[in-house]
Amino acid sequence: MRSGCTHQRRLSWVALLLIVAAAGCEEPPLLVVNLRTNYRPGLEFNRVEVALYPGSSAAALDVPSVTVPARPFTREADARASSRVAEVAGLSTGTWIVQARLMQGTEMIASGLVVTDLHGTSLAVTVRVTRECEGVECPAEGSLSEIACLAGRCVDPRCSPESPERCGLESCEHDDECAPTSGVECASGICLAGVCAGWLDDDRCADGQLCFPDVGCRDVSMDAGPPDAGAVEMDGGVDAGAPIDIVQVRAGGTHACAVRSTGQVLCWGGNNYGKLGDGTTSDRATPVEIEVPPGAAQVRPGALHTCAVTRDGQVLCWGGNDYGQLGDGTTSERHAPTSVAGIADAVEIGSGEYHTCARRATGAVLCWGRNADGQLGDGSTTDRHSPSEVAGITDAVQLAVGGFHTCALRATGATVCWGSNSNGQLAVTGADRPVPTPVPELPDAVELSAGGFHTCARRPAGQVVCWGKNEDRQLGDGTTTDRYAPVGVTGLSDAIDIATGWAHTCALRSDGEVRCFGSNAYGQLGIGSISERDAPVEVTVGDFFSCARGPRGRVYCWGAAQSGQLGDGDPTGILHPPAAVVGLSDAVSLTAGDTHSCAVRAGGGRVCWGHVGVDVAYATPSTGSDVDGRVSNAVYAGRACSVLESGAVECAGVNSLGQLGDGTTDDRSSPVVVAGVSDALEIGAGIWRTCARLSSGGVDCWGGLGSPADRARAPIPGVGDAVGFSLGLVDRCVVRATGAVLCGDTALTVVSGVADATWVGTAFGNTCALRRGGGVWCWGDNDRGQLGDGTTTDRTSPVAVQGLSDAVGLTVGVASACALRGGGSVVCWGAGYGGGEPPTDATTPTPIAGLTDAVELVGGHGHACARRAGGTVVCWGGNSEGQLGR
């Protein structure tokens, strides 16, 4: 709706309905409903619905007793003149509320009501709906007094020209008695059945223009579809065809996809490995169209890949393929849809982190991809590059594919799960299960959803139960205790759709409300925002973001935005401009992690702000057990590690891949000491490993994919003189005392062309090095200009950042970088640094306004901070964790 009102009992759009007696047949008596409005048909609404409620007050507006099918309206109609929209026979005598609704597709644009008494004779009522009532809220409960709106004023709905004393408004008979209600030159005044209103007169504009409130005539691209195809947008555009009809939306790790009613697929967000399917690896902050012949029936994004089921039962996949998750018999990544051999009767698809499953029309289930945890369900732990049948499943009716586990709903209502059981996500105790295992005490599930390390089910009456990992309260039972059997979500009994992410869960309730719980590290719970949108009909969540589909086919997303996965054209989220950190004026040095910052004060104390520990975040500079005695922090992907003043390292949080370094894969709610590390100087965390730089010059790392031996703490081979290091999403880079830079995932190789580096930073595919002479060289992804060379061309070898030869400090973030210059100014380039609203990109260094006296620069993946000469600190960028300190 155009206003914030989304409930029928709030009548902010109600217009006056004029009751006009009319002669008619006695048998059967008719109620005739006419419409008069100053909204433009075919542009602002395309049909009118009529609903009838027995009663005499707004409290009666619950479920209508009679609903009349909608009458279409085209641009040729003159809605200012009386138009008959309904004829209703057979109503009982008594008092009735007649409501007329202006509709654009399935969305109600405005409505009006009249209260009338029926006595067995025919009656006509005329509805007046005026634009001036936009944003006006009139009483919606209790008596009839002034619950309707007319010409911007709240009035009694029995107001009519025959009873002007009920209206409190001046009446009119002719248009020339009425002044325009808008100040634009194309607006005029009209007399709408006895009351003055405004009219946006398109005839006063030139060809190819329409009249808009507040701005006047503006060029538009007219509708290429039927006359009622699109609605006027207030920024001056008209749909170039029928409204987009999204029938399904699904979120993956850092991207999302939707299916249109035409079978076309739209995808947006992160595009590493080509998982959007548009033939490139460039992130997209707005949807790109993907052709999936002969048309997609559904789509499922995973972590690094995407799959779709076509209307004729084929399966197509694209993106990352390291473990064969595309099912094409290879491990080669694909940047466009590629057929999965041997499947012609698929009815459902599901994508996990590195595996994929399909349900056949027969009820059998096929899986392929990574199988180290038994998530393919074929009784082995062998990766499969082509589909393999899940043992013993012949009656599946729904799939739920999680991070490293899979579940199926059987025709009986029973649920079975298989794969990783690291946190009880299979609803059993003990080891992983490579074959389907029944979920106890759940005989009647109607829907399943599997997250990173937890699973949820919806029961017939709307209750939701969850089990598995609960560190971030993603099970919704009010605790942080992992559960090895289903537990009920507190206070949720009317769910109609559920979705699970990496560490959060969302449920769509029967009244259209979306309720989310669990981790809110990136705002993915959407607190305070979704209630202002259309009532959703579907909800889906990715790793760290969420999306909902509204009834008109619109899609809304919220949460992490570093790869453009919100689809709003802004790949960085909200870029806050530089501002002072609250209460800090005596800083002498700075450090920063991915989502936090710290400062040492002149008196010797250390304060931090942002996400400094598992479930610990400070919005302003603070000290405490998570700050005191620590010299370096790293917080990422559900875990936190710190270097203590003694040189020891402590870690807590997610440990499914051994990334806490305590020799186990058990998650820890309190810090554990990393065995064998006693001389650490610096700590860093990537998506699945942690590393520490030691005083000896070595860099030790632990955690990751592979066997337990592969996850054990081990030094990076051949590095004994490191002076700095950096961990990105996957890669790690080291700068040696000689100035050489080494980068890579498992095996590090020398970066050619950079032999005099003093610092290196890597993020999500982009890396930069600061050279001894003051130059900065960058390489890797460049779709947002993050390499600073004046282009958006990816580079496999280092290129110089344009115009930068006096840098003394550097920080590298997601698709961006910033440098401190010798004179005290700071320049940045990449995503969001080009200015404008929403922020544009900068392919060359752009100054940070008002910052000319910086002496130190640090940053994380999405923010940066500078210490000024006087000891104050300013920060800018993302603030989802309070890392800006304000």
Secondary structure, DSSP 8 states (H G I E B T S, - for coil): --SS--STT--TT-B-EEEE-----SSS-EEEEEEEESS-BTTTBSEEEEEEEESSSGGG-SS-SEEEEEEE--TT--TTS-EEEEEEE---SEEEEEEEEEEETTEEEEEEEEEEEE-SS-EEEEEEE-GGGTT-----SSSSTT-EEETTEEE-TT-BTTBGGGT-S---SSGGG---SS-STTEEEEEETTEEEEEE-GGGS-TTEEEETTTEEEE----SS-TTS--EETTTEE-SSS---EEEEEE-SSEEEEEETTS-EEEEE--GGGTT-SSS---EEEEEEE--TT-EEEEEE-SSEEEEEETTS-EEEEE--TTSTT-SSS---EEEEEE-TT-S-EEEEEE-SSEEEEEETTS-EEEEE--TTSTT-SSS---EEEEEE-TT-S-EEEEEE-SSEEEEEETTS-EEEEE--TTSTTSSSSS-EEEEEE-TT-S--SEEEE-SSEEEEE-TTS-EEEEE--TTSTT-SSS---EEEEEE-TT---EEEEEE-SSEEEEEETTS-EEEEE--TTSTT-TTTGGGS---SEEEE-SSEEEEE-TTS-EEEEE--TTSTT-SS-TTS--EEEEE-TT---EEEEEE-SSEEEEEETTS-EEEEEEEETTEEEEEEE-STTTTTEEEEEEETTEEEEEETTS-EEEEE--TTSTT-SSS---EEEEEE-TT--SEEEEEE-SS-EEEEETTS-EEEE--SS-HHHHS-EE-TT-S-EEEEEE-SS-EEEEETTS-EEEESSS-EE-TT--SEEEEEE-SSEEEEEETTS-EEEEE--TTSTT-SSS---EEEEEE-TT---EEEEEEETTEEEEEETTS-EEEEEEEEEETTTTEEEEEEEE-TT---EEEEEE-SSEEEEEETTS-EEEEE--TTSTT--
